[in-house]
Amino acid sequence: MNLNKVFIIGNLTRDVNLRSTPSGRSVADFGVATNRVWVDASGQKQQEVEFHNIVVWGKMAELCSQYLAKGRLVLVEGRIRTRTWQDSSNQKKFKTEIIAQNIQFGPRWGASSELKMPSEEEGEFGVNSVKEDLPILEEDEGEINPEEIPF
């Protein structure tokens, strides 16, 4: 079994670029930067930045264009894809992208650099969201019989 799954949390490095395919389907792309901080063997704090290209399709692309901007925090869940092509000088080019399957918007910052909490209508991440009742899981007081486990 193979798995191609990625989760990143970072800040947009550029505004969302929204366009449409000839068939009318929306597609957007933007960049996200993630940081890694560690202390090296000599005790010095080190940091490296990784830049990611994100591609989003459909209604999610339109929402990203509407609500995201350079600097905003975002969580992206998706899969990695590397495209190859020949440029005009016949050189082989590569581009690695994350094809987003789910995006969660981070909090918005107001003009005064204070964290702006989304309104109740906007939902947890600043976009209208559907609230659903989650089931309450109650602890079972009975013993677990290993023979009843289905695997």
C-alpha positions in Angstrom: 0.0 0.0 0.0 1.3 3.5 -0.9 0.4 6.8 0.7 1.0 10.3 -0.7 -0.3 12.7 2.0 1.1 16.0 3.3 0.1 18.5 6.0 1.7 21.9 6.2 1.0 24.9 8.3 2.7 28.1 7.1 2.2 31.6 5.8 1.3 32.7 2.3 4.3 34.1 0.4 2.1 35.7 -2.3 -1.5 36.5 -3.0 -3.7 33.8 -4.4 -3.8 33.7 -8.3 -7.3 32.5 -9.4 -8.0 31.6 -13.0 -10.3 29.3 -14.9 -9.7 26.4 -17.2 -11.2 26.5 -20.8 -14.0 24.3 -19.5 -14.8 26.9 -16.7 -13.4 25.1 -13.7 -11.7 27.3 -11.2 -8.1 26.7 -10.2 -5.9 28.8 -7.9 -2.2 28.7 -6.9 -0.2 30.3 -4.1 3.0 29.8 -2.2 3.4 28.9 1.5 6.5 29.1 3.6 7.2 26.8 6.5 10.0 27.2 9.1 12.1 24.7 10.9 14.1 25.8 14.0 16.6 23.7 15.9 19.7 24.1 18.0 22.9 22.7 16.4 25.7 20.8 18.1 27.5 24.0 19.1 24.3 25.3 20.8 23.5 27.9 18.1 19.9 28.4 17.1 19.4 27.5 13.4 16.5 28.1 11.1 15.6 27.0 7.6 12.7 28.0 5.4 11.0 25.7 2.9 8.8 27.1 0.2 5.8 25.1 -1.2 3.7 25.6 -4.3 0.0 25.0 -3.6 -2.7 24.3 -6.3 -6.3 24.3 -5.4 -9.3 23.4 -7.6 -13.0 24.2 -7.7 -15.0 26.0 -5.1 -12.1 25.8 -2.6 -10.0 27.8 -5.1 -12.6 30.5 -5.2 -12.8 30.6 -1.4 -9.0 30.8 -1.1 -9.0 33.7 -3.5 -11.7 35.5 -1.5 -10.2 34.9 2.0 -6.5 34.4 1.7 -3.8 37.0 1.1 0.0 37.2 1.5 1.1 36.7 5.1 -2.0 34.8 6.2 -1.6 31.6 8.2 -3.0 28.4 6.5 -3.1 24.7 7.0 -3.0 22.7 3.8 -3.7 19.0 3.5 -3.1 17.4 0.2 -0.8 15.3 -2.0 2.5 15.9 -3.7 2.8 16.0 -7.5 5.8 16.7 -9.6 5.2 17.9 -13.2 7.8 17.8 -16.0 7.9 19.7 -19.3 10.3 20.9 -22.0 10.9 24.7 -22.1 11.4 26.7 -25.3 15.2 26.0 -25.3 14.4 22.2 -25.0 15.5 22.0 -21.4 13.6 19.6 -19.1 11.9 21.5 -16.3 10.4 20.2 -13.0 7.9 21.7 -10.6 6.8 20.0 -7.3 3.4 21.1 -6.1 1.0 20.2 -3.3 -2.5 19.5 -4.7 -4.7 20.7 -1.9 -7.6 18.5 -0.8 -8.5 20.4 2.3 -7.5 23.9 3.5 -8.2 25.6 6.9 -7.7 29.3 7.1 -5.8 30.7 10.1 -6.9 33.7 12.1 -7.1 37.1 10.4 -5.1 40.1 11.6 -6.8 43.5 11.8 -5.3 46.8 10.6 -4.0 47.5 14.1 -2.1 44.2 14.1 -4.5 42.7 16.7 -5.9 39.3 16.2 -9.4 39.6 14.8 -11.6 36.7 15.9 -14.1 35.7 13.1 -17.7 36.4 13.7 -20.1 33.6 14.5 -21.5 33.7 11.0 -18.0 33.3 9.5 -17.1 30.2 11.5 -13.9 29.1 13.1 -11.6 30.0 10.3 -13.3 33.0 8.8 -15.4 31.2 6.3 -19.1 30.2 6.6 -19.0 26.7 8.1 -21.6 24.2 8.9 -21.8 23.3 12.6 -22.6 19.7 13.3 -23.4 17.9 16.5 -20.8 15.4 17.3 -21.8 12.2 19.2 -20.9 12.0 22.8 -18.6 9.0 23.5 -19.2 7.5 26.9 -16.8 5.2 28.6 -18.0 1.6 28.6 -17.7 0.1 32.1 -17.5 -3.5 30.8 -14.3 -5.4 30.2 -12.8 -5.7 26.7 -12.8 -9.2 25.4 -9.9 -9.7 22.9 -11.9 -12.3 21.0 -14.5 -9.6 20.1 -11.9 -7.4 18.3 -12.6 -7.8 14.6 -8.9 -7.8 13.5 
